[in-house]
């Protein structure tokens, strides 16, 4: 058994066996001193600096952080969570999904139902039902909307809907040993089929327009600065928690098995491990993380529609991870911020050329930065 363990440790090697095998008193060491300091600085900015500059500094001051930046950074932090989820399955388990936009959107829709019910009679038609249902002459809520006015139920759906779908899909796909480009194509087809389904008015999810015009969350007005900052801080906390959870996984024995599956799945099987169990676990966890990110995204951005399920969005998620550096976790966050920050600028300055820029970024990354921005930084540090 010791030979098998050594083989698996040797197979994983993207971050180096020395860092992976260090353990503290209660488990693997997640970060060194510099890593914890960097994480602490990020937390200080998110929980202290941003709230003060947004809420306490007058709008006319040069140091004031506007609502635009709070919404933009909050949105990108949600994307960073999705990027971490993608890095877990692609960077460490070797599973390239082109369907993670579906799980993100399902989490958004699940929480969006609660936000729509919170509108109450403040809608255009002053009805207890959402405006789009009144317009379509619906007389009662469909079954999917059962108990959707309860926060706890919709929060549960945020986890269960993408999690159960991913588990069922992954169970059959991994048991059938679907992998590589075939798995990617199937996930893309699943996303596209779901998008077409949600575009239909008959599904009861707003059709092409989706959900929008939210008024309140947990009884608090959703557009006031204090609520928006609370959502921003909550997103930052969940992002940090997601990073630490993913870091714990990849530094543990589970992480070593995942990297071994990525590099030599047949050898893992010969060592007595069933790759299906490990792939299914990390795949389902990744989908749940995307669902949570989608639920945090919707109240900050103010809309969720079937466009979020577009296959192009799922491809973009892979690009974030590739640009930042897959197999590093922090690279996924860096890539999400770089690509989406660039997208925010370029879509304002050159809206018709954004997809050309995106394609160029991916090509240049593949040719000249195979380990992404984080990999380049590591090479510079060694030089």
N, C-alpha and C positions, 0 to 999 in steps of 0.2 A: 504493500500500500504506500510506503514511503516513496517508491520509485514513481508511482502514478502521480503523487503530489508534486514531486520535483518536475516531472514532465509538464504538468499543467502550469506550474509557475513559470517554466521556461517558455511556454507557448504564448503567454499573455502579453508580452513585453512592451506595451506602448509607453508606459510611464516609468518602467524600470523596476526590477524586482526589489531593489533596496528600499525604495519608498513604500512599496506595497506591503512588505513583510514586517515593517515596524509596528509594534503594538504597545499600547499604553496599558495601565492597570485594568481598564474596563473595556478594552477592545483596541481596534486599529487606530493609529494616530492620524487624524484627518488632515491637519496642517501643521507646519512649523510655526515658529514665532512670527515670521514675516507674513505668512498667510493669514494668521489670526489678526494681526495688526491691520492688514489691508481690508479684511472683512469688517473690523471694528470701525475703520474710517468710513467705509461705505454705509454702515448702519448709522453712524453719526450724521452723515449728510442726509440720509433718507428720513431719519426720525427727529432731527434737531434743526439742521441748517435749512432744509427746504420748507418745513412748516413755519419757521420764524420769518424767512424771507418772503413767504407767500402771505401769511396772516398778519404778521406784526409790522412789517415794513410798508410804508404808504405806497400806493401805486405810482405816484409821481417820482419816487426815488429810483435812482439807477440800479439799486441793489434788489429791487422788488422782483420776485419771480411771479410771472403772470399765470393765469389759469390755463393759458395755452400750453405752457411748458409743463405744468403739473399733469395735464391730460396726456401730453405727448410722452413724457417719461413714464407715466403710469402704464400707458398702452405698451410701450416697448418692454417694460418689466414683465408684462404678461407674455409677450412674445419670447422673452428670455427664458421663462419657465418652460414654454413649449420646446425651445431649443435644447434645454437640459434634458427634457424627456426624449427628444430625438437622439441626442448624444448617447444616452443610456443604451438605446437599442441598436443604433448604427455604429457609434464609436467603440462601444465595448462588447456588444453581442453580434455585430456584423449583420444586423437586420435593417435593410434600407426600406423604410416605409414612405410611400407617397400618398398616404391617406390620413396623416395626423391632423390635417385641417378639419376633417370630419369630427374627430373627438373634441377638438377645440370648440367647434360650432355647437355640438350637442350640449356641452356644458353651458355655453352661452344661452342656448334656447331654454334649457332647463331652468336656469335662474331668471331668464327673461320672462317666463310665464308668471313668476312671482311679481316681478316689477310691473307687468301689465295689469295684474290684479290690484296692485297698490294704487293704480291711477284712480280707481273707483268711479265716481260720477263726474270727475273733472275732465273727461274726454269731450270730444266735439258733440257727441250724441247724448251726453249726460246719462249714460246707461251703466249698469254694473258689469256689462260685458265689454270687451275691447271694441274699439271703433270698427275695426275691420270685420268683426263678427256681426255687428249691427248692420253694416253696409251690405254684407252678404246675406242678410236676413236669417241669421242663425237664431234659433229659439232657446237653445241650451248649450252649455259647454260640452265639448266632446270628451270622451273617456280619458284621453291623455291629460286633460286639464283638471282631473279630479284632485281636490285638496290643494290646488296650486296657490291658494291664498295663504297657505301656511309656510312660513319661512323654513322651518325644519324639514318639511317634506321636499321642498324644491332643492334645499341644500343636499339632501340625501340623493335626489335624482341627479344632481351634478356629478356625484361620484358613481352612482349605480349605472346610469344609462351608458356612458362611454366605457365603463369598466366591464359590464356584462357583455356588451357588443364586442369589445376587444377579446374578452375571454372566449366567447363562443367562436368567433372568427379564427382566433389563434389556435384554439384547440384542434379544429379540423385542418387548418393549414399546416401546423407544425407536425401533427400526427401523420399527415400525408407527405411530409418531408418536402413541402413547397419552400423553395429558398431562392436567393439571388434575384435576378431580374424578373423571374416569374412571380415571386411574392410582391415585388414592387408594383408590377402591372396590375395584379389582382387588387391591391389596396387602392390603387388609383381608380380602378373601375368601381370599387365599392363607394368611394367618395363621390364619384360622378353620378352614380345611381341615386345616392342619397340627396344630392343637390337637386336633381330633377324631381324627386319626390317632394322635397320641401318647396319647390317652386309652385306646386299645385295648391290652389286655394282650398281644395277639399281636404287637405291634411289638417287644417285648423291651426296653422302656424304663420298666418299672415301672407302666405304666397310670396310674390316677388318683393314686397316691401318689408316683410319680416316684422320685427317688433321695434318700436321706437316711441318717442314722446313720453319717456318715463318721468314720473313726478316725484316719487318718494321711494325710500328704502328703509325698512324697519321704522316707518313713521316719520323719518327725517326728510326734509326737502333735498332732492338729489343734486340740485344745481348750486346750492349755497357753498361758499368756499370751505367752510368747516367740514361739511360732508365729503367734499371732493378730496380734501387733504386726508381725512380719515381713510378713505378708500385707497389713496396713494400709499399711506403708511402701512395699511393692511397688506397691500400688494407687495411692498418691499419686504415685509416680515415673512410672507409666504414664499417669496423668491429665495430669501436667505435660508429658510427652512428646507426648501426643495433642494438647494445646492448642498446643504449639509447632509440631507438624507441620501442624495445620490452619491456624495463623496464617501459616506459610510459604506454604502453598498459596494462601490468599486474597490474600496480598500479592504473589504472583508473576503472571506473565502468564497462567497457567492460571486464577488467581482472577479476573482481569479478564474473561477469556472466559466464565467461569461466570456472573458477574454480568450480562454482556451477554446471555447466553442467557436468564437470568431476566427481563430487562427488554425484550428485543427479539430473539427467536430468529430471526425472518425476516431481520432485518438482519445477524445473524451469518452466516447462510447466504449472503447476497449478498456478504459480505466474503470468502468463500472458505473458511470453516471448516465442518467437519461437526459439528454439535452432538451427534450420537449418540455419537461417540468420547469427548467430554468428559463428557457426562452418564453414560455407562456407567462411566467411570473413577471418578468421584466417588461414584456409587451403590455400586459394588463396594467401594471403600475404606470407605465409611460402614458397610456391612454387616460388614466385617472388624473394624472398631473395636467394633461392638456385640458381635461374637462374643468378642473379647478381654475386654470388660467383663463378659460373662456368665460367662466362665471364672474371673475374679477374684471374682465375686459368690458363686458356689456354695460354695467352702470357707469363706467368712466367715459366710454366712447359714446354711449347713448343710442346704440342701434345694433341689431343683429339680424342678418338676412342670409338667404341661401348662398350669396356670393362668397361668404366665408368658407364654404365647402368646396370652392373651386379647386380643381386639381392644380392650377397654377399656384395657389396659396401653399399647398402642401409641398410643391417643388421648392418654393421660396424657403420653407423651413429647412430643407436639406442644404440649401445654399448658405443660410446663416451659419450652420454648423461647419460646413466646409471652409468658409471664409475665416471663422474664428479658430478652427483647428479641432477636428473631431478626436475623441478619445482623451479629452482634457477637462471637460465640464466648464471650466472658466472660459475656455475658448468659445463655447456655445453662447455664453452671455455676451462676450465681446463681439462675436459675429452678429448677434441679434441687434445690438446697439449700433454697430457700424453700418450694417445694411439698411436698417430701418431709419436711422438718422439720415443716411444718404438719400433714402427714398423720400423722406419728408421734404428735404431740400430740393431734390431734382424734380419731383412731381409738381413743385410750385414753379420752378424756373424753366424746366423743359418737360412738360407733362407727356408729350407724345413720344419722347425718346427714352422714358424710364426703363422699359423692358429691354431695350438695346444695351443700356448701361448695365442692367442686371445680368444679361447674358455675357457681356464682356468681363464683368467681375468674376463670374464663375469660370470662364475660360482661363483668365489670367491666374486665378487661384489654383486651378488644376495644373497648369503648366509650370508656374514659378513658385507657388506656395502650397505644395502638397500637404504640409502639416499646418497650414493656416497661419494667421497672424501670431498666435501664441507660439507655434513652432519656430517662426522667424525670430521672435523675441528671445526664445531659449538659445537659438544659435548665436545671436548677438551677445548674449550674456556669457556664453562659453568662450567666445573669440577674444 
